[in-house]
Amino acid sequence: MKIALINENSQAAKNTLIEDTLRSVVEPLGHTVFNYGMYSADDASQLTYVQIGILSAILLNSGAADLIITGCGTGEGAMLACNSFPNVLCGHVVDPTDAYQFTQVNNGNAVALPFAKGWGWGAELNLRYVFEQLFAEEWGGGYPKERAVPEQRNKAILDEVKKITHQDIMYILRNIDQNLLKGAVSGEKFAELFFPNCKNDEIANYIKSIL
């Protein structure tokens, strides 16, 4: 699994800690982490939580990533922004129980964490435990297990609803504020990480034209 880590500007200082913790959990399982920043509060390219949604949609719709790990101060803004886009199903994950149940019940492809609210004693432990529970079992298994079939059915229904309620990703990329879009894909390592992993030529070519 290709896992993309994205931090917005208010919590950029925690990027290294988040990346190190994530890698320590997922790399032994055979997953790969791609850190799209922000890497520090002083980065030349600044990401807002709205741009997290844009970047997440580009990565997931292009096949450059299979899962997004992101967040903001409370996690709410990042979650709302991600869910504004097609083919992005983002859960708000505060603790390990949230993490496990999101993977089993909702089976999405993005999680938004609070990197400021409640960030105190033991926060780095909670972060590790959250990541551990995200990958404790194969996603979509259901919780409790006897609810697996109706939960899988509801997830499939939600996926179909989102196809109707959201515009095509290329329509969005062409019609969204182009300066906002350019800011979302102007990170220091974006091109290095994105283009070798992108599986959609139409998206790749459009992003190249923006850059």
CORZIFEN-V647420 format. One record per pair of residues at least 4 apart in sequence whose ideal C-beta (glycine too) atoms are under 6 Angstrom apart, sorted by the first residue. I is the first residue (numbers start at 1). J is the second residue. D is the distance in whole Angstrom. If there is no record, write none. Layout:
i = {I	I}
j = {J	J}
d = {D	D}
This chain:
i = {1	1	1	2	2	2	3	3	3	4	4	4	4	4	5	5	5	6	6	6	6	7	7	7	7	8	8	8	8	8	9	9	10	11	12	12	12	13	14	14	15	19	21	21	22	22	22	23	23	25	25	26	29	34	36	37	38	38	39	45	45	47	49	49	49	49	50	51	51	52	52	52	53	53	53	53	54	55	56	56	56	56	57	57	57	58	59	59	60	60	60	60	61	61	62	62	62	63	64	64	64	67	68	70	70	71	71	71	71	71	72	72	73	74	74	75	75	75	75	75	78	79	79	79	82	82	82	83	86	86	88	89	89	90	90	91	91	91	91	92	93	93	93	93	93	94	96	96	96	98	99	99	99	100	101	101	102	103	103	104	104	104	105	105	107	107	107	119	137	142	142	142	147	161	162	167	167	171	172	173	176	181	182	182	185	185	189	190	191	194	198	201}
j = {31	66	67	32	65	66	31	33	67	34	36	59	65	68	19	35	69	36	52	55	70	11	12	15	38	47	48	49	52	72	46	47	73	115	38	40	41	41	18	115	39	35	127	128	26	33	131	27	33	131	132	31	135	193	187	187	43	47	43	186	187	51	72	77	78	81	81	183	184	70	78	81	81	82	84	85	184	184	68	82	88	110	61	85	88	62	64	65	65	87	88	109	87	169	198	200	203	199	194	197	198	109	110	78	112	75	78	112	113	115	77	78	116	114	117	79	92	112	113	114	112	90	92	112	88	90	110	90	166	169	110	108	109	110	112	102	106	108	111	112	98	99	102	111	113	98	129	130	133	102	130	133	134	133	105	143	106	134	139	141	142	143	143	151	139	140	155	123	141	147	148	151	151	165	166	171	172	175	176	206	181	210	186	210	190	207	193	194	195	198	204	205}
d = {4	5	6	6	5	5	6	5	5	5	6	5	4	5	6	5	5	5	5	6	4	5	5	5	5	5	6	5	5	5	5	6	5	4	4	6	5	5	6	5	5	5	5	5	6	6	6	5	5	4	6	4	6	5	6	5	5	5	6	4	5	5	5	4	5	5	5	6	4	5	5	6	3	5	5	6	4	5	5	5	6	6	6	4	5	6	5	4	6	6	6	6	5	4	5	4	4	3	5	4	5	6	4	5	5	5	5	5	4	5	5	4	4	5	5	6	5	4	5	4	4	5	5	4	5	4	5	5	4	6	6	3	6	4	6	4	6	5	5	6	4	5	6	5	6	5	4	5	4	6	5	4	5	4	5	5	5	6	5	5	6	4	6	5	5	4	5	5	6	5	3	5	5	6	5	5	5	6	6	6	5	6	6	5	5	6	5	5	6	6	5	6}
